[in-house]
């Protein structure tokens, strides 16, 4: 199916040579008859190991992880720049990669000529490129410089033209590697708007980035890579939170050592256990309920057990629809509650005077973590609630409302 991506058991191994010495040089090897032995002593570096990933047409998946985790290698495998050492990579449809914008431009020829050449290299005919030239030039904003040699362009003009050409080919699959980390703020907004429009048109996207806020907002799912293996794969908010927690746990040394984050339930729950969530309960009208009428009052009660006292803590709740769409979230830090200390077991309540949600099934993620993101206990899908109403409404927001009109008549 056009626009689909499938990685099954993918691994990539690179061979890197040891320190070059007298016997490792060609001359030394020839004189000392150690050419073959020297070549066989190269070390192997495992960039990726047993990666499985399926993208449906029109889906956007983000890839995050620390430097050296294999993110760019994964993108190059999908783009056909590299071949896997093990496993298989299958991509259906036209692929465009936003990796090194303008990398194929020749500095001695004009922007117009570079656009024609690169457009054809990306799979368009000369006529198709010429038909789209005005749109490319308008997006890039290079004006009178179109017929000037590319070597006269500023770095910003270079990047803008590269982006404009890459997105003009109407790809089925778009591969993005830190593309929004370049250019000025205005250009970045235009890029993001263009990518959002391509998403709406059903373009499949694989996005590698260190911008966690961007990937949480843009991607349907997120893959977290660590040392070439998949650490987590799932809903964007949950995987980003897991990554933030791991990074916080590996931060600078503190006077009091922090316990390591561990997975408590694969894909759903993790933390270092300093504070443990015991239960999450929803109630309305003073009674525990799992079915709540729309616009009724609602209270979420988080009961916890203290393993060791903490002075830096945040309690938070995130609401999602059954299909994973993020509805909203809040925590005690954002709401201005300054932590002092937790010294005993207890409970925290968050009350909603009017739960203005449309009817449907909703899932709650509940967490207690340090201010820098280190999870004590992060529990995805900790509770489930059904919202009811006499009428089924689209979307998730169901505010009180009233119709008024002059002219139309109703019974």
Helices and strands as residue ranges (DSSP letters): E 5-16, H 26-32, H 35-39, E 43-55, E 60-64, H 71-78, E 86-91, E 95-98, H 111-121, H 126-140, G 143-147, G 150-152, H 155-167, E 173-177, G 179-181, H 185-200, E 204-208, H 212-218, E 221-226, E 229-235, H 236-249, E 262-265, E 269-271, E 275-284, E 287-288, E 291-293, E 298-306, E 314-321, E 326-331, E 346-352, E 360-369, E 375-388
